[in-house]
Amino acid sequence: MKTTIGNHDINGRYDQACSHAEFYYFLFPNQHQIGYEVVDFGDYLSLWVLNSGHSAPVGGVQAAWLEKTLQ
């Protein structure tokens, strides 16, 4: 099972700091507490887990990261 942050995991509304989702990041930590990552399963399968604006903006740093990892 691979989880990603959703609207019920963050206190308040969209576009919150990770500190507003302490429970989620405590139970399901990822490398930098940013809510997006890529998980590689061997040489032939990768799973991109994206943050839809809950604790990281869709554009900006996340979009640049996604473009770089897709190359």
All heavy atoms as TSV, in Angstrom:
chain	resi	resn	atom	element	x	y	z
A	1	MET	N	N	0.842	-1.164	0.000
A	1	MET	CA	C	0.000	0.000	0.000
A	1	MET	C	C	0.896	1.239	0.000
A	1	MET	O	O	1.842	1.334	0.766
A	1	MET	CB	C	-0.884	-0.002	1.245
A	1	MET	CG	C	-1.736	1.221	1.358
A	1	MET	SD	S	-2.943	1.198	2.694
A	1	MET	CE	C	-1.924	1.210	4.123
A	2	LYS	N	N	0.591	2.162	-0.857
A	2	LYS	CA	C	1.296	3.443	-0.913
A	2	LYS	C	C	0.267	4.534	-0.668
A	2	LYS	O	O	-0.745	4.604	-1.345
A	2	LYS	CB	C	1.972	3.628	-2.272
A	2	LYS	CG	C	2.719	4.911	-2.390
A	2	LYS	CD	C	3.889	4.910	-1.425
A	2	LYS	CE	C	4.528	6.265	-1.378
A	2	LYS	NZ	N	4.868	6.668	-0.039
A	3	THR	N	N	0.530	5.384	0.298
A	3	THR	CA	C	-0.428	6.436	0.632
A	3	THR	C	C	0.028	7.772	0.073
A	3	THR	O	O	1.195	7.971	-0.256
A	3	THR	CB	C	-0.568	6.572	2.160
A	3	THR	OG1	O	0.681	7.008	2.692
A	3	THR	CG2	C	-0.978	5.265	2.793
A	4	THR	N	N	-0.918	8.691	-0.024
A	4	THR	CA	C	-0.624	10.080	-0.351
A	4	THR	C	C	-1.593	10.960	0.424
A	4	THR	O	O	-2.680	10.517	0.806
A	4	THR	CB	C	-0.712	10.347	-1.865
A	4	THR	OG1	O	-0.196	11.633	-2.141
A	4	THR	CG2	C	-2.119	10.220	-2.382
A	5	ILE	N	N	-1.188	12.160	0.690
A	5	ILE	CA	C	-1.980	13.058	1.526
A	5	ILE	C	C	-3.266	13.484	0.811
A	5	ILE	O	O	-3.283	13.655	-0.407
A	5	ILE	CB	C	-1.147	14.286	1.952
A	5	ILE	CG1	C	-1.822	15.031	3.080
A	5	ILE	CG2	C	-0.811	15.170	0.771
A	5	ILE	CD1	C	-0.923	16.024	3.777
A	6	GLY	N	N	-4.334	13.606	1.573
A	6	GLY	CA	C	-5.617	14.031	1.031
A	6	GLY	C	C	-6.266	15.079	1.913
A	6	GLY	O	O	-5.728	15.466	2.951
A	7	ASN	N	N	-7.453	15.512	1.538
A	7	ASN	CA	C	-8.103	16.612	2.238
A	7	ASN	C	C	-8.458	16.292	3.690
A	7	ASN	O	O	-8.540	17.191	4.517
A	7	ASN	CB	C	-9.333	17.100	1.473
A	7	ASN	CG	C	-10.393	16.038	1.356
A	7	ASN	OD1	O	-10.086	14.857	1.195
A	7	ASN	ND2	N	-11.640	16.424	1.405
A	8	HIS	N	N	-8.645	15.036	4.044
A	8	HIS	CA	C	-8.976	14.691	5.426
A	8	HIS	C	C	-7.726	14.569	6.300
A	8	HIS	O	O	-7.844	14.389	7.513
A	8	HIS	CB	C	-9.768	13.386	5.489
A	8	HIS	CG	C	-11.088	13.471	4.816
A	8	HIS	ND1	N	-12.081	14.330	5.242
A	8	HIS	CD2	C	-11.588	12.834	3.736
A	8	HIS	CE1	C	-13.132	14.208	4.465
A	8	HIS	NE2	N	-12.862	13.305	3.530
A	9	ASP	N	N	-6.558	14.657	5.711
A	9	ASP	CA	C	-5.310	14.486	6.445
A	9	ASP	C	C	-4.698	15.792	6.918
A	9	ASP	O	O	-3.713	15.783	7.646
A	9	ASP	CB	C	-4.282	13.755	5.576
A	9	ASP	CG	C	-4.782	12.411	5.116
A	9	ASP	OD1	O	-5.312	11.671	5.964
A	9	ASP	OD2	O	-4.656	12.105	3.918
A	10	ILE	N	N	-5.251	16.894	6.506
A	10	ILE	CA	C	-4.647	18.190	6.831
A	10	ILE	C	C	-5.659	19.067	7.561
A	10	ILE	O	O	-6.834	19.070	7.216
A	10	ILE	CB	C	-4.101	18.872	5.552
A	10	ILE	CG1	C	-3.167	20.006	5.900
A	10	ILE	CG2	C	-5.200	19.321	4.645
A	10	ILE	CD1	C	-2.163	20.302	4.815
A	11	ASN	N	N	-5.193	19.749	8.579
A	11	ASN	CA	C	-6.066	20.651	9.336
A	11	ASN	C	C	-6.220	21.957	8.576
A	11	ASN	O	O	-5.242	22.598	8.234
A	11	ASN	CB	C	-5.470	20.936	10.721
A	11	ASN	CG	C	-5.426	19.708	11.582
A	11	ASN	OD1	O	-6.277	18.840	11.481
A	11	ASN	ND2	N	-4.419	19.613	12.426
A	12	GLY	N	N	-7.442	22.335	8.319
A	12	GLY	CA	C	-7.690	23.591	7.618
A	12	GLY	C	C	-8.119	23.349	6.191
A	12	GLY	O	O	-9.044	22.625	5.919
A	13	ARG	N	N	-7.386	23.908	5.277
A	13	ARG	CA	C	-7.764	23.876	3.857
A	13	ARG	C	C	-6.532	23.521	3.029
A	13	ARG	O	O	-5.505	23.157	3.561
A	13	ARG	CB	C	-8.295	25.246	3.458
A	13	ARG	CG	C	-7.306	26.363	3.791
A	13	ARG	CD	C	-7.839	27.745	3.426
A	13	ARG	NE	N	-7.032	28.786	3.999
A	13	ARG	CZ	C	-5.793	29.105	3.640
A	13	ARG	NH1	N	-5.190	28.435	2.685
A	13	ARG	NH2	N	-5.140	30.089	4.215
A	14	TYR	N	N	-6.669	23.643	1.740
A	14	TYR	CA	C	-5.543	23.434	0.834
A	14	TYR	C	C	-4.446	24.453	1.104
A	14	TYR	O	O	-4.674	25.467	1.746
A	14	TYR	CB	C	-5.990	23.592	-0.631
A	14	TYR	CG	C	-6.751	22.413	-1.143
A	14	TYR	CD1	C	-8.122	22.339	-0.983
A	14	TYR	CD2	C	-6.106	21.385	-1.788
A	14	TYR	CE1	C	-8.836	21.262	-1.453
A	14	TYR	CE2	C	-6.799	20.289	-2.269
A	14	TYR	CZ	C	-8.168	20.235	-2.094
A	14	TYR	OH	O	-8.859	19.165	-2.557
A	15	ASP	N	N	-3.286	24.188	0.564
A	15	ASP	CA	C	-2.152	25.105	0.616
A	15	ASP	C	C	-1.718	25.394	2.053
A	15	ASP	O	O	-1.539	26.536	2.440
A	15	ASP	CB	C	-2.480	26.402	-0.124
A	15	ASP	CG	C	-1.233	27.226	-0.420
A	15	ASP	OD1	O	-0.126	26.646	-0.458
A	15	ASP	OD2	O	-1.366	28.443	-0.605
A	16	GLN	N	N	-1.561	24.329	2.832
A	16	GLN	CA	C	-1.115	24.439	4.209
A	16	GLN	C	C	0.315	23.918	4.336
A	16	GLN	O	O	0.766	23.115	3.526
A	16	GLN	CB	C	-2.024	23.623	5.130
A	16	GLN	CG	C	-3.446	24.116	5.187
A	16	GLN	CD	C	-3.538	25.459	5.888
A	16	GLN	OE1	O	-2.948	25.661	6.928
A	16	GLN	NE2	N	-4.284	26.372	5.290
A	17	ALA	N	N	0.995	24.332	5.361
A	17	ALA	CA	C	2.328	23.814	5.654
A	17	ALA	C	C	2.219	22.373	6.143
A	17	ALA	O	O	1.172	21.948	6.647
A	17	ALA	CB	C	3.001	24.675	6.710
A	18	CYS	N	N	3.301	21.623	6.026
A	18	CYS	CA	C	3.320	20.237	6.492
A	18	CYS	C	C	2.983	20.141	7.976
A	18	CYS	O	O	2.468	19.118	8.429
A	18	CYS	CB	C	4.673	19.607	6.227
A	18	CYS	SG	S	5.024	19.378	4.475
A	19	SER	N	N	3.261	21.181	8.730
A	19	SER	CA	C	2.963	21.167	10.165
A	19	SER	C	C	1.467	21.056	10.439
A	19	SER	O	O	1.064	20.682	11.546
A	19	SER	CB	C	3.529	22.418	10.839
A	19	SER	OG	O	2.942	23.579	10.295
A	20	HIS	N	N	0.622	21.332	9.451
A	20	HIS	CA	C	-0.824	21.184	9.615
A	20	HIS	C	C	-1.287	19.755	9.330
A	20	HIS	O	O	-2.484	19.469	9.389
A	20	HIS	CB	C	-1.571	22.152	8.693
A	20	HIS	CG	C	-1.521	23.559	9.176
A	20	HIS	ND1	N	-0.531	24.421	8.797
A	20	HIS	CD2	C	-2.321	24.238	10.019
A	20	HIS	CE1	C	-0.728	25.588	9.371
A	20	HIS	NE2	N	-1.813	25.501	10.129
A	21	ALA	N	N	-0.357	18.889	8.992
A	21	ALA	CA	C	-0.673	17.486	8.712
A	21	ALA	C	C	0.239	16.573	9.522
A	21	ALA	O	O	0.719	15.555	9.037
A	21	ALA	CB	C	-0.537	17.203	7.224
A	22	GLU	N	N	0.472	16.934	10.766
A	22	GLU	CA	C	1.405	16.182	11.617
A	22	GLU	C	C	1.036	14.713	11.731
A	22	GLU	O	O	1.900	13.844	11.688
A	22	GLU	CB	C	1.463	16.800	13.005
A	22	GLU	CG	C	2.102	18.169	13.031
A	22	GLU	CD	C	2.072	18.792	14.411
A	22	GLU	OE1	O	1.871	18.058	15.400
A	22	GLU	OE2	O	2.249	20.011	14.493
A	23	PHE	N	N	-0.243	14.412	11.890
A	23	PHE	CA	C	-0.681	13.033	12.048
A	23	PHE	C	C	-0.349	12.208	10.803
A	23	PHE	O	O	0.179	11.106	10.901
A	23	PHE	CB	C	-2.184	12.994	12.344
A	23	PHE	CG	C	-2.696	11.628	12.680
A	23	PHE	CD1	C	-2.382	11.044	13.894
A	23	PHE	CD2	C	-3.492	10.941	11.787
A	23	PHE	CE1	C	-2.857	9.774	14.212
A	23	PHE	CE2	C	-3.975	9.681	12.100
A	23	PHE	CZ	C	-3.650	9.092	13.313
A	24	TYR	N	N	-0.638	12.752	9.626
A	24	TYR	CA	C	-0.353	12.034	8.384
A	24	TYR	C	C	1.140	11.766	8.240
A	24	TYR	O	O	1.558	10.646	7.969
A	24	TYR	CB	C	-0.867	12.816	7.166
A	24	TYR	CG	C	-0.453	12.162	5.872
A	24	TYR	CD1	C	-1.160	11.085	5.371
A	24	TYR	CD2	C	0.684	12.582	5.186
A	24	TYR	CE1	C	-0.755	10.446	4.211
A	24	TYR	CE2	C	1.086	11.957	4.029
A	24	TYR	CZ	C	0.362	10.887	3.545
A	24	TYR	OH	O	0.761	10.243	2.414
A	25	TYR	N	N	1.953	12.794	8.409
A	25	TYR	CA	C	3.393	12.626	8.208
A	25	TYR	C	C	4.040	11.791	9.306
A	25	TYR	O	O	5.095	11.208	9.098
A	25	TYR	CB	C	4.084	13.987	8.071
A	25	TYR	CG	C	3.795	14.623	6.736
A	25	TYR	CD1	C	3.048	15.775	6.633
A	25	TYR	CD2	C	4.268	14.043	5.565
A	25	TYR	CE1	C	2.777	16.344	5.404
A	25	TYR	CE2	C	4.006	14.597	4.328
A	25	TYR	CZ	C	3.258	15.752	4.257
A	25	TYR	OH	O	2.994	16.302	3.030
A	26	PHE	N	N	3.408	11.703	10.462
A	26	PHE	CA	C	3.903	10.813	11.502
A	26	PHE	C	C	3.651	9.363	11.116
A	26	PHE	O	O	4.519	8.506	11.244
A	26	PHE	CB	C	3.232	11.134	12.847
A	26	PHE	CG	C	3.593	10.162	13.936
A	26	PHE	CD1	C	4.824	10.240	14.563
A	26	PHE	CD2	C	2.703	9.167	14.318
A	26	PHE	CE1	C	5.162	9.335	15.563
A	26	PHE	CE2	C	3.039	8.260	15.310
A	26	PHE	CZ	C	4.273	8.342	15.932
A	27	LEU	N	N	2.447	9.072	10.640
A	27	LEU	CA	C	2.093	7.698	10.263
A	27	LEU	C	C	2.716	7.260	8.946
A	27	LEU	O	O	3.068	6.092	8.778
A	27	LEU	CB	C	0.573	7.557	10.155
A	27	LEU	CG	C	-0.193	7.587	11.456
A	27	LEU	CD1	C	-1.690	7.521	11.184
A	27	LEU	CD2	C	0.225	6.439	12.358
A	28	PHE	N	N	2.829	8.173	7.988
A	28	PHE	CA	C	3.304	7.838	6.650
A	28	PHE	C	C	4.418	8.791	6.229
A	28	PHE	O	O	4.237	9.605	5.324
A	28	PHE	CB	C	2.154	7.920	5.637
A	28	PHE	CG	C	0.940	7.145	6.046
A	28	PHE	CD1	C	-0.201	7.799	6.463
A	28	PHE	CD2	C	0.946	5.763	6.024
A	28	PHE	CE1	C	-1.331	7.088	6.843
A	28	PHE	CE2	C	-0.168	5.044	6.404
A	28	PHE	CZ	C	-1.312	5.707	6.817
A	29	PRO	N	N	5.569	8.706	6.884
A	29	PRO	CA	C	6.642	9.651	6.545
A	29	PRO	C	C	7.179	9.394	5.138
A	29	PRO	O	O	7.231	8.255	4.683
A	29	PRO	CB	C	7.703	9.379	7.603
A	29	PRO	CG	C	7.464	7.971	8.035
A	29	PRO	CD	C	5.978	7.747	7.902
A	30	ASN	N	N	7.535	10.458	4.464
A	30	ASN	CA	C	8.299	10.302	3.239
A	30	ASN	C	C	9.587	11.084	3.415
A	30	ASN	O	O	9.787	11.738	4.430
A	30	ASN	CB	C	7.506	10.659	1.979
A	30	ASN	CG	C	7.192	12.126	1.840
A	30	ASN	OD1	O	7.833	12.986	2.430
A	30	ASN	ND2	N	6.190	12.429	1.044
A	31	GLN	N	N	10.432	11.015	2.457
A	31	GLN	CA	C	11.798	11.475	2.625
A	31	GLN	C	C	11.916	12.908	3.135
A	31	GLN	O	O	12.701	13.200	4.013
A	31	GLN	CB	C	12.545	11.319	1.301
A	31	GLN	CG	C	14.021	11.602	1.412
A	31	GLN	CD	C	14.732	11.345	0.103
A	31	GLN	OE1	O	14.106	11.072	-0.916
A	31	GLN	NE2	N	16.031	11.442	0.114
A	32	HIS	N	N	11.141	13.825	2.596
A	32	HIS	CA	C	11.296	15.237	2.951
A	32	HIS	C	C	10.019	15.870	3.489
A	32	HIS	O	O	9.936	17.085	3.570
A	32	HIS	CB	C	11.773	16.034	1.728
A	32	HIS	CG	C	13.051	15.536	1.168
A	32	HIS	ND1	N	14.254	15.693	1.806
A	32	HIS	CD2	C	13.317	14.859	0.033
A	32	HIS	CE1	C	15.220	15.150	1.081
A	32	HIS	NE2	N	14.677	14.635	0.007
A	33	GLN	N	N	9.021	15.078	3.816
A	33	GLN	CA	C	7.715	15.580	4.256
A	33	GLN	C	C	7.158	16.618	3.288
A	33	GLN	O	O	6.749	17.713	3.667
A	33	GLN	CB	C	7.788	16.171	5.664
A	33	GLN	CG	C	7.895	15.133	6.731
A	33	GLN	CD	C	7.635	15.687	8.103
A	33	GLN	OE1	O	7.870	16.847	8.386
A	33	GLN	NE2	N	7.129	14.854	8.974
A	34	ILE	N	N	7.131	16.270	2.025
A	34	ILE	CA	C	6.621	17.182	1.014
A	34	ILE	C	C	5.340	16.672	0.374
A	34	ILE	O	O	4.653	17.405	-0.291
A	34	ILE	CB	C	7.682	17.459	-0.078
A	34	ILE	CG1	C	8.238	16.156	-0.633
A	34	ILE	CG2	C	8.769	18.357	0.463
A	34	ILE	CD1	C	9.253	16.308	-1.734
A	35	GLY	N	N	5.041	15.392	0.572
A	35	GLY	CA	C	3.796	14.845	0.063
A	35	GLY	C	C	3.841	14.390	-1.378
A	35	GLY	O	O	2.818	14.040	-1.942
A	36	TYR	N	N	5.006	14.403	-1.999
A	36	TYR	CA	C	5.134	13.834	-3.332
A	36	TYR	C	C	6.466	13.121	-3.436
A	36	TYR	O	O	7.427	13.476	-2.765
A	36	TYR	CB	C	4.992	14.881	-4.444
A	36	TYR	CG	C	5.941	16.063	-4.360
A	36	TYR	CD1	C	7.182	16.019	-4.974
A	36	TYR	CD2	C	5.577	17.220	-3.695
A	36	TYR	CE1	C	8.047	17.099	-4.907
A	36	TYR	CE2	C	6.421	18.306	-3.625
A	36	TYR	CZ	C	7.663	18.241	-4.242
A	36	TYR	OH	O	8.517	19.313	-4.177
A	37	GLU	N	N	6.467	12.054	-4.232
A	37	GLU	CA	C	7.676	11.258	-4.380
A	37	GLU	C	C	7.495	10.285	-5.534
A	37	GLU	O	O	6.396	10.100	-6.044
A	37	GLU	CB	C	7.989	10.489	-3.098
A	37	GLU	CG	C	6.922	9.477	-2.713
A	37	GLU	CD	C	7.201	8.798	-1.388
A	37	GLU	OE1	O	8.365	8.419	-1.139
A	37	GLU	OE2	O	6.264	8.648	-0.605
A	38	VAL	N	N	8.576	9.660	-5.931
A	38	VAL	CA	C	8.518	8.577	-6.904
A	38	VAL	C	C	9.085	7.336	-6.233
A	38	VAL	O	O	10.082	7.402	-5.521
A	38	VAL	CB	C	9.271	8.914	-8.221
A	38	VAL	CG1	C	10.741	9.140	-7.977
A	38	VAL	CG2	C	9.057	7.826	-9.266
A	39	VAL	N	N	8.387	6.223	-6.421
A	39	VAL	CA	C	8.808	4.950	-5.853
A	39	VAL	C	C	9.125	4.027	-7.023
A	39	VAL	O	O	8.267	3.791	-7.880
A	39	VAL	CB	C	7.702	4.341	-4.968
A	39	VAL	CG1	C	8.152	3.023	-4.373
A	39	VAL	CG2	C	7.276	5.321	-3.883
A	40	ASP	N	N	10.338	3.542	-7.071
A	40	ASP	CA	C	10.765	2.640	-8.138
A	40	ASP	C	C	10.663	1.200	-7.666
A	40	ASP	O	O	11.117	0.851	-6.577
A	40	ASP	CB	C	12.204	2.944	-8.559
A	40	ASP	CG	C	12.342	4.303	-9.207
A	40	ASP	OD1	O	11.480	4.645	-10.030
A	40	ASP	OD2	O	13.311	5.018	-8.889
A	41	PHE	N	N	10.064	0.371	-8.501
A	41	PHE	CA	C	9.953	-1.060	-8.253
A	41	PHE	C	C	10.788	-1.762	-9.311
A	41	PHE	O	O	10.302	-2.080	-10.396
A	41	PHE	CB	C	8.499	-1.531	-8.342
A	41	PHE	CG	C	7.598	-0.893	-7.332
A	41	PHE	CD1	C	6.894	0.264	-7.633
A	41	PHE	CD2	C	7.453	-1.442	-6.071
A	41	PHE	CE1	C	6.061	0.848	-6.702
A	41	PHE	CE2	C	6.622	-0.861	-5.127
A	41	PHE	CZ	C	5.925	0.286	-5.444
A	42	GLY	N	N	12.050	-1.933	-9.039
A	42	GLY	CA	C	12.941	-2.560	-10.003
A	42	GLY	C	C	13.235	-1.623	-11.164
A	42	GLY	O	O	13.184	-0.403	-11.027
A	43	ASP	N	N	13.525	-2.211	-12.309
A	43	ASP	CA	C	13.922	-1.435	-13.486
A	43	ASP	C	C	12.765	-1.065	-14.408
A	43	ASP	O	O	12.957	-0.304	-15.348
A	43	ASP	CB	C	14.951	-2.221	-14.301
A	43	ASP	CG	C	16.243	-2.413	-13.544
A	43	ASP	OD1	O	16.582	-1.556	-12.705
A	43	ASP	OD2	O	16.915	-3.437	-13.785
A	44	TYR	N	N	11.566	-1.608	-14.159
A	44	TYR	CA	C	10.509	-1.464	-15.155
A	44	TYR	C	C	9.223	-0.824	-14.665
A	44	TYR	O	O	8.267	-0.711	-15.421
A	44	TYR	CB	C	10.183	-2.843	-15.760
A	44	TYR	CG	C	11.380	-3.476	-16.400
A	44	TYR	CD1	C	12.069	-4.501	-15.770
A	44	TYR	CD2	C	11.856	-3.018	-17.622
A	44	TYR	CE1	C	13.186	-5.073	-16.351
A	44	TYR	CE2	C	12.976	-3.574	-18.201
A	44	TYR	CZ	C	13.636	-4.595	-17.570
A	44	TYR	OH	O	14.738	-5.141	-18.132
A	45	LEU	N	N	9.179	-0.420	-13.406
A	45	LEU	CA	C	7.950	0.175	-12.893
A	45	LEU	C	C	8.290	1.279	-11.906
A	45	LEU	O	O	9.076	1.078	-10.982
A	45	LEU	CB	C	7.084	-0.878	-12.192
A	45	LEU	CG	C	5.800	-0.375	-11.538
A	45	LEU	CD1	C	4.823	0.163	-12.585
A	45	LEU	CD2	C	5.142	-1.474	-10.721
A	46	SER	N	N	7.704	2.443	-12.122
A	46	SER	CA	C	7.830	3.568	-11.197
A	46	SER	C	C	6.440	4.103	-10.907
A	46	SER	O	O	5.588	4.172	-11.794
A	46	SER	CB	C	8.686	4.691	-11.800
A	46	SER	OG	O	10.004	4.240	-12.011
A	47	LEU	N	N	6.218	4.496	-9.662
A	47	LEU	CA	C	4.937	5.038	-9.238
A	47	LEU	C	C	5.164	6.454	-8.728
A	47	LEU	O	O	5.901	6.660	-7.764
A	47	LEU	CB	C	4.342	4.167	-8.126
A	47	LEU	CG	C	3.058	4.646	-7.483
A	47	LEU	CD1	C	1.901	4.608	-8.497
A	47	LEU	CD2	C	2.719	3.783	-6.276
A	48	TRP	N	N	4.546	7.438	-9.385
A	48	TRP	CA	C	4.648	8.830	-8.960
A	48	TRP	C	C	3.455	9.137	-8.067
A	48	TRP	O	O	2.315	8.952	-8.462
A	48	TRP	CB	C	4.646	9.772	-10.158
A	48	TRP	CG	C	5.981	9.899	-10.802
A	48	TRP	CD1	C	6.914	10.861	-10.559
A	48	TRP	CD2	C	6.558	9.037	-11.783
A	48	TRP	NE1	N	8.032	10.641	-11.327
A	48	TRP	CE2	C	7.840	9.524	-12.090
A	48	TRP	CE3	C	6.125	7.880	-12.424
A	48	TRP	CZ2	C	8.681	8.920	-13.004
A	48	TRP	CZ3	C	6.955	7.276	-13.324
A	48	TRP	CH2	C	8.220	7.794	-13.619
A	49	VAL	N	N	3.740	9.623	-6.886
A	49	VAL	CA	C	2.717	10.013	-5.925
A	49	VAL	C	C	2.806	11.527	-5.816
A	49	VAL	O	O	3.837	12.071	-5.434
A	49	VAL	CB	C	2.970	9.347	-4.557
A	49	VAL	CG1	C	1.911	9.754	-3.561
A	49	VAL	CG2	C	3.022	7.830	-4.708
A	50	LEU	N	N	1.721	12.221	-6.176
A	50	LEU	CA	C	1.752	13.676	-6.234
A	50	LEU	C	C	0.892	14.312	-5.145
A	50	LEU	O	O	-0.080	13.718	-4.677
A	50	LEU	CB	C	1.272	14.153	-7.609
A	50	LEU	CG	C	2.080	13.627	-8.792
A	50	LEU	CD1	C	1.451	14.077	-10.098
A	50	LEU	CD2	C	3.526	14.067	-8.700
A	51	ASN	N	N	1.240	15.521	-4.772
A	51	ASN	CA	C	0.502	16.305	-3.793
A	51	ASN	C	C	-0.388	17.267	-4.573
A	51	ASN	O	O	0.098	18.084	-5.338
A	51	ASN	CB	C	1.486	17.074	-2.903
A	51	ASN	CG	C	0.832	17.757	-1.732
A	51	ASN	OD1	O	-0.226	18.353	-1.856
A	51	ASN	ND2	N	1.466	17.676	-0.584
A	52	SER	N	N	-1.683	17.173	-4.376
A	52	SER	CA	C	-2.627	17.986	-5.154
A	52	SER	C	C	-2.924	19.333	-4.513
A	52	SER	O	O	-4.018	19.852	-4.623
A	52	SER	CB	C	-3.920	17.207	-5.399
A	52	SER	OG	O	-4.510	16.856	-4.167
A	53	GLY	N	N	-1.921	19.884	-3.839
A	53	GLY	CA	C	-2.071	21.212	-3.282
A	53	GLY	C	C	-2.394	21.235	-1.805
A	53	GLY	O	O	-2.708	22.281	-1.261
A	54	HIS	N	N	-2.337	20.104	-1.135
A	54	HIS	CA	C	-2.658	20.066	0.291
A	54	HIS	C	C	-1.528	20.640	1.132
A	54	HIS	O	O	-1.743	21.517	1.950
A	54	HIS	CB	C	-2.990	18.638	0.719
A	54	HIS	CG	C	-4.261	18.159	0.134
A	54	HIS	ND1	N	-4.318	17.528	-1.086
A	54	HIS	CD2	C	-5.535	18.243	0.570
A	54	HIS	CE1	C	-5.567	17.235	-1.366
A	54	HIS	NE2	N	-6.333	17.659	-0.376
A	55	SER	N	N	-0.315	20.121	0.958
A	55	SER	CA	C	0.816	20.644	1.727
A	55	SER	C	C	1.993	21.022	0.827
A	55	SER	O	O	3.086	21.266	1.313
A	55	SER	CB	C	1.269	19.631	2.787
A	55	SER	OG	O	1.729	18.447	2.178
A	56	ALA	N	N	1.759	21.065	-0.460
A	56	ALA	CA	C	2.757	21.533	-1.433
A	56	ALA	C	C	2.003	22.031	-2.659
A	56	ALA	O	O	1.051	21.390	-3.098
A	56	ALA	CB	C	3.716	20.414	-1.835
A	57	PRO	N	N	2.394	23.164	-3.228
A	57	PRO	CA	C	1.717	23.664	-4.421
A	57	PRO	C	C	1.878	22.710	-5.599
A	57	PRO	O	O	2.900	22.026	-5.719
A	57	PRO	CB	C	2.418	24.989	-4.713
A	57	PRO	CG	C	3.293	25.281	-3.563
A	57	PRO	CD	C	3.468	24.042	-2.778
A	58	VAL	N	N	0.863	22.660	-6.446
A	58	VAL	CA	C	0.921	21.791	-7.624
A	58	VAL	C	C	2.013	22.269	-8.574
A	58	VAL	O	O	2.778	21.472	-9.097
A	58	VAL	CB	C	-0.448	21.748	-8.332
A	58	VAL	CG1	C	-0.365	21.004	-9.642
A	58	VAL	CG2	C	-1.490	21.125	-7.411
A	59	GLY	N	N	2.093	23.569	-8.770
A	59	GLY	CA	C	3.118	24.124	-9.653
A	59	GLY	C	C	4.394	24.399	-8.888
A	59	GLY	O	O	4.575	23.958	-7.755
A	60	GLY	N	N	5.277	25.118	-9.510
A	60	GLY	CA	C	6.512	25.521	-8.838
A	60	GLY	C	C	7.465	24.373	-8.631
A	60	GLY	O	O	7.807	23.643	-9.562
A	61	VAL	N	N	7.873	24.174	-7.393
A	61	VAL	CA	C	8.891	23.174	-7.062
A	61	VAL	C	C	8.432	21.766	-7.425
A	61	VAL	O	O	9.191	20.974	-7.983
A	61	VAL	CB	C	9.258	23.261	-5.560
A	61	VAL	CG1	C	10.214	22.159	-5.177
A	61	VAL	CG2	C	9.853	24.620	-5.237
A	62	GLN	N	N	7.172	21.415	-7.111
A	62	GLN	CA	C	6.673	20.073	-7.432
A	62	GLN	C	C	6.650	19.846	-8.943
A	62	GLN	O	O	7.045	18.786	-9.420
A	62	GLN	CB	C	5.279	19.835	-6.838
A	62	GLN	CG	C	4.741	18.465	-7.119
A	62	GLN	CD	C	3.402	18.185	-6.472
A	62	GLN	OE1	O	3.051	17.026	-6.318
A	62	GLN	NE2	N	2.623	19.172	-6.082
A	63	ALA	N	N	6.195	20.814	-9.706
A	63	ALA	CA	C	6.149	20.672	-11.168
A	63	ALA	C	C	7.556	20.527	-11.741
A	63	ALA	O	O	7.783	19.702	-12.637
A	63	ALA	CB	C	5.442	21.864	-11.795
A	64	ALA	N	N	8.505	21.300	-11.227
A	64	ALA	CA	C	9.895	21.188	-11.693
A	64	ALA	C	C	10.472	19.823	-11.339
A	64	ALA	O	O	11.164	19.192	-12.147
A	64	ALA	CB	C	10.748	22.302	-11.090
A	65	TRP	N	N	10.177	19.345	-10.126
A	65	TRP	CA	C	10.629	18.018	-9.709
A	65	TRP	C	C	10.040	16.943	-10.612
A	65	TRP	O	O	10.750	16.030	-11.057
A	65	TRP	CB	C	10.221	17.765	-8.249
A	65	TRP	CG	C	10.367	16.339	-7.846
A	65	TRP	CD1	C	11.498	15.720	-7.396
A	65	TRP	CD2	C	9.349	15.332	-7.883
A	65	TRP	NE1	N	11.242	14.395	-7.146
A	65	TRP	CE2	C	9.923	14.137	-7.442
A	65	TRP	CE3	C	8.005	15.334	-8.234
A	65	TRP	CZ2	C	9.210	12.946	-7.340
A	65	TRP	CZ3	C	7.300	14.150	-8.146
A	65	TRP	CH2	C	7.898	12.977	-7.693
A	66	LEU	N	N	8.749	17.037	-10.912
A	66	LEU	CA	C	8.095	16.040	-11.765
A	66	LEU	C	C	8.707	16.029	-13.159
A	66	LEU	O	O	9.005	14.967	-13.714
A	66	LEU	CB	C	6.592	16.312	-11.844
A	66	LEU	CG	C	5.774	15.346	-12.695
A	66	LEU	CD1	C	5.889	13.924	-12.179
A	66	LEU	CD2	C	4.325	15.798	-12.739
A	67	GLU	N	N	8.918	17.202	-13.733
A	67	GLU	CA	C	9.534	17.277	-15.054
A	67	GLU	C	C	10.916	16.632	-15.044
A	67	GLU	O	O	11.266	15.867	-15.948
A	67	GLU	CB	C	9.624	18.726	-15.510
A	67	GLU	CG	C	10.179	18.884	-16.908
A	67	GLU	CD	C	10.180	20.317	-17.379
A	67	GLU	OE1	O	9.678	21.203	-16.677
A	67	GLU	OE2	O	10.707	20.537	-18.487
A	68	LYS	N	N	11.682	16.907	-14.026
A	68	LYS	CA	C	13.047	16.356	-13.932
A	68	LYS	C	C	13.015	14.831	-13.774
A	68	LYS	O	O	13.788	14.132	-14.426
A	68	LYS	CB	C	13.777	16.989	-12.757
A	68	LYS	CG	C	15.185	16.494	-12.591
A	68	LYS	CD	C	15.862	17.146	-11.404
A	68	LYS	CE	C	17.250	16.574	-11.192
A	68	LYS	NZ	N	17.894	17.144	-10.004
A	69	THR	N	N	12.126	14.311	-12.920
A	69	THR	CA	C	12.102	12.864	-12.699
A	69	THR	C	C	11.533	12.101	-13.891
A	69	THR	O	O	11.871	10.934	-14.094
A	69	THR	CB	C	11.308	12.487	-11.426
A	69	THR	OG1	O	9.973	12.927	-11.556
A	69	THR	CG2	C	11.948	13.067	-10.189
A	70	LEU	N	N	10.692	12.752	-14.682
A	70	LEU	CA	C	10.143	12.083	-15.868
A	70	LEU	C	C	11.157	11.994	-17.006
A	70	LEU	O	O	10.965	11.207	-17.930
A	70	LEU	CB	C	8.874	12.786	-16.342
A	70	LEU	CG	C	7.647	12.578	-15.472
A	70	LEU	CD1	C	6.513	13.481	-15.937
A	70	LEU	CD2	C	7.209	11.129	-15.466
A	71	GLN	N	N	12.205	12.786	-16.930
A	71	GLN	CA	C	13.216	12.721	-17.992
A	71	GLN	C	C	13.980	11.487	-17.832
A	71	GLN	O	O	14.760	10.890	-17.922
A	71	GLN	CB	C	14.111	13.952	-17.953
A	71	GLN	CG	C	13.370	15.183	-18.350
A	71	GLN	CD	C	14.222	16.455	-18.256
A	71	GLN	OE1	O	15.354	16.429	-17.828
A	71	GLN	NE2	N	13.657	17.561	-18.647
